[in-house]
Amino acid sequence: MAYSVIFPGQGSQEVGMGKEFLDKFGVAREVFDLVDESLGYKLSKIILEGPEEELKKTENAQPAIMTLSIAIFETLRKEMGIKLEPKCVAGHSLGEYTALVAAGTLTLGDGVRLVHVRGKLMQEAVPLGRGAMAAILGLDKETINDICKDISSVGVCEAANYNDPGQIVISGEKEAIEKAIKIAKERGARRAILLKVSAPFHCSLMKPVAEKLRKEFEKYTWLSPKWPLVANVSAETEDDVEKIQDSLYKQTFMPVLWSASVKKMAEMGVNSFVEIGPGAVLSGLVKRTIKGAKTVAIRTPDDVPMLKEFISLEE
């Protein structure tokens, strides 16, 4: 049975993440140093020492998560001798960019510069306090889409992340999102809660960001990925550079079809998922989407023996 390597999105960052890899492995330190040099400031210091408010800023959080994910990925391959040959790669939102760096489509230097700009543009697109996102648990897609349609006269309110069969995130203008939470609860949602995010991602309010990002793409060198990417916006495999760029452009203001992407990987014969980076959120979403799916999350060196066993079982 084949496996996929998946990478987390924004929200999984925490101060001090990656310290165990940095203390033990030269490759991880090289990755952190290269990122500092590429960005022109000490992101590594913010990752390791904080303050948390600085790390949480979208322009820092996005390259920080990519940095740790790639530091772990490269350490596994180059210093620990673990041969990673996935059937495909995928990532949630920001994680899609990390997946493309892992697959060789973008260099790490270009990748962190691009997501740093992406984070800045997203933060600047909507004034603080005007946008919001909320997680709705226990309602189906049709009901949530109906709710969004019903309150469109109040303001922008759109589905942003289809995370698993029972969890959908909505995004838009704060007043509309707060009203949607109230209606969702009335219609039987198990939970409906505002998320602690700095901007309303993956909705039409981000369209101006997408246009600027498309121009930003032109500054970098893009290569075909070593492994197919299962794209967020289509839940289909992509290995053509133009199509990948178009998917990333659309991903900025369209929903992340994570649940459908996991199902697509299962259709491709993937039943095992290796999550690389901070947290283990995606592993949980995978298990709730595919019954019997096997997952392993690699966050610290202590997780690596599990990965060795995991991969040997898959070969």
GIBEL-V670584 format. One line per field, one symbol per residue. ss: DSSP state (H for helix, E for strand, - for the rest). phi: phi as a letter, one per 20 degrees, with the letter a starting at -180 (. if undefined). burial: # if it has 16 or more other C-alpha atoms within 10 Angstrom, else .. A space follows every 10 residues. Layout:
ss: ???
phi: ???
burial: ???
This chain:
ss: -EEEEEE--- --------HH HHHH-HHHHH HHHHHHHHH- --HHHHHHH- -HHHHH-HHH HHHHHHHHHH HHHHHHHHH- -------EEE E--HHHHHHH HH-----HHH HHHHHHHHHH HHHHH----- EEEEEEE--- HHHHHHHHHH ------EEEE EEEE--EEEE EEEHHHHHHH HHHHHH---- EEEE------ ---HHHHHHH HHHHHHH--- -------EEE ------EE-- HHHHHHHHHH H----E-HHH HHHHHHH--E EEEEEE---- HHHHHHHHH- ---EEEEE-- HHHHHHHHHH HHHH-
phi: .fcddccfdf oefbfnfngf fffdcfffff fffffgffen befgfffedn fgffffggfe ffffffgfgf gfgffgfedd meeecffacb belggfffgf fgenfcffgf fffffffgff fffefcggne dbcbeddnde gffffffgff dfffrfbcfd cefbgdccdd bqegffffff gffgffeoff bbcfeecebe flbffegffg fffgffgfed edcfffcfee fgedlcfcce gfffffffgf gfcdfeefgf fffffffene cccdecpfmb ffgffffeed fnfdcbdddc gfefgffgfg fffee
burial: .######### #####.##.. ##..#.###. ##.###.##. ..##.###.# .#..##.### ########## ######.... .#...##### ########## ########## ########## ###.##.... #########. ...#..##.. #....##### ########## ########## #.###...#. .###..#### #######.## ..#....... .######### #####.###. ...##.#### ########## ######...# ########## .##.###### ..######## ...#..#..# #....
